[in-house]
Amino acid sequence: MIKIFDDYFVLETENTSYIFGVDEAKHLIHYYYGKKIELKDNEIDNLKSRREFAVGNGISYSEDKHKITMESQLLEVSFLGKGDIRNPLIDLTYEDGSSTSDFTFVKAETRTHTKMKTLPTSYDDKYKIEELVVSLIDEIHEVKIKVIYTPFYNENVITRRLEIISRSDKEIIVNKAMSLQLDMVNKDFDFISFHGSWIREMQKYVQPCIIGTISSESICGVSSSRSNPFVMLASKNANETYGEVYAFNLVYSGNHLESVETDTYSHIRFLTGIHPYTFKYILNKGDVFETPEAIMTYSSNGFTTMSHNMHNFVSKHIVRGEWRDVPRPILNNSWEAAYFKFDQAKLLQMARKASKAGIELFVLDDGWFGERNDDTKALGDWYDNKKKLPQGLKGLSKKINNLGMDFGIWVEPEMISENSKLYRDHPDWVIKNPNTTQSLGRHQMILDLSQDEVVNYLIDVFSDVFTRSNCKYVKWDMNRIFSDYFSQKLDKKHMKELSHRYYIGFYRLMEVLTSRFPHILFEGCSSGGNRFDLGILSYFPQIWASDNSDARARMDIQQGYSYGYPLSTLGCHVSDIPNHQTLRNCSLTTRYNVAFFGNLGYEFNLNEISKEDYKEVVRQIEEYKKYRNYLFNGDFYRISSKDGYYHFEVVSKDKKHAAYLYFQTTNKSINDEMFLDFKGLSNEMEYVIHSLDYHHNILDFGGLVNQISPIHIKNGSGLHKLLSKFIKMNEKGEHIFSSGSLLNNSLLPVYNAFVGTGFNEKTRLMFDNDSRLYLVDSKE
Ligand code: GLA
């Protein structure tokens, strides 16, 4: 809801208010963002600064407005040159070389939420959402800025973006144009951001806002696993259910910067937008520069509410298309099962077994095209490798369909190998300076998507790949970061526009292909989660969260994503052990339990697992198929837990079903008494909570087996191994009936862990990096 008053504006969502206005110098001043407040008549004055004199040796804005020192104000739009000495929202250079701007208020009006011309935009398919457009002008330089705010009432999210419009005959250089600025008093905030690398995405870091600037940023050409654009500002004592949390994200997939500057007056300035370091844009008369849309939300009661706001927003206003609300098919991916070494016969052998197990989609990963027998060549040569696939993609796909499964395909459209026909034909289509030696990443280079010709070519080539393969799923990969920023088609003056122009081209490519193939489920990927962001999710409803599918490592990675992104956006697979990334062994059930909290897939050849494991996979698939219908887009809870224990819960929107994961990293001697701490169930419903029966191997008990054996069994002996085939130590699954009200309010004790003094079927035997999944159904 938007309210326009004479000199101030109120944006309201269900639980938040955002208030700003115009001061006597006609600058936009920030008054309030937080828990919803109702302003009475003239109460706006209580939100305004009562400063009567200029600050110390600060710069006065003008002699007639002497007391205004912009450095001490909380601004909505900051710029260089008029006394504000903090990091600016906007930095422009004018033709005379100056960079002093002065943007003052012209008007504010509402309109229907409008799609951007060059970049993806949030949307609503139910209501006509309104947005507030505030126009500012720098009269001297004839530049206008539109600041566009869109409140999403139910989700408690407000988005913000800028348009910079030149009305000048002279050239204007945009050095920096961030999307969102939030100036506030520092209430002892922590800046919380997510960093990592390949196979270690989304690790959470907390830094106190004390003085100076801290940031989360990427200049590697993609949003990156190094620094995700989702960040938070939280009061020091915040936890899952308590404390103030502000959270932000950016609908953009390229270089980004989120900075928090704490000044000596105990103000903080948060900024998010395109990273200025690898950027410059030149505007001529009539040109409009659109910044990406930034997202913000606020919770007065901790991280869980903040995450629910973000999840609901991303699920309904970023993700779009036919797959938005549909639980995703269970897939079997060929990558870790075969890497580059396969032929049609091998793939079909895998697919047959997968289909029998109930898998719905078979995905052929890398290696199906050109001379692609390793990762040094052939990217760009998107014709079928007939040695591996004699009837091409078309023939293979048909055979997979005949097995009752859909066919999916891996592609890496933005990339090109030096050793490829495409490169030999079009060396100037590549991001590369021909006068220097190009640095490669995974032996490959990046196509220059700032060139329309290249994008048009890719639209044609991939329309053909998707049509001839009759695929129902596409894994769209992007396996290197940028280097040698250089377009062979841009002139020197515009060279720094490359990284942004790349994304304008990239979004056009995605827009055309996803609208041409609306039935295809697209999954983004960039060596795992190197481009996990809202720009990608505006086109592809899910992203392969990490190449690391080790259950232990995944707990941190998936927990990291869960702060800002709903489970429905995460690709999560069960893979072989020892795990190919960490060489760790986790049980098949635990690998599944962790992958259950996302879109499930399998990365191994089901012909190569034991009969017992195959049976377990079949069980998992049946269970997942049932629960995905309830839990897809459910409410996710990270339950606060002690070091070494993780508790995840997801509750269906109608509260009739839930799943609760208990994961322990270390099997401590005398384990803590174990409780489940349910959240979000209905106080009016009754539930049954159930877990699996476990049949433990007697080899796991070593010599202790003699405590129950009538004859002596030597630990690890042939006899021990033989008996282990027939005798199991059973731990019975739990079946607990309880009211929702008890579960919501009290801890629920479950079987205690083995502590060395005895074992029976009501003892939980868990090892390092082990888990239990409790499924919950309402009694009806
Ligand atoms: C990247 C992806 C993997 C796999 C390989 C294929 O590393 O993240 O999942 O698709 O490429 O080369």
Residues whose N, C-alpha, C, O or C-beta is under 5 A from the ligand:
A	BS01	GLA	W335 D365 D366 C525 S526 S527 G528 D547
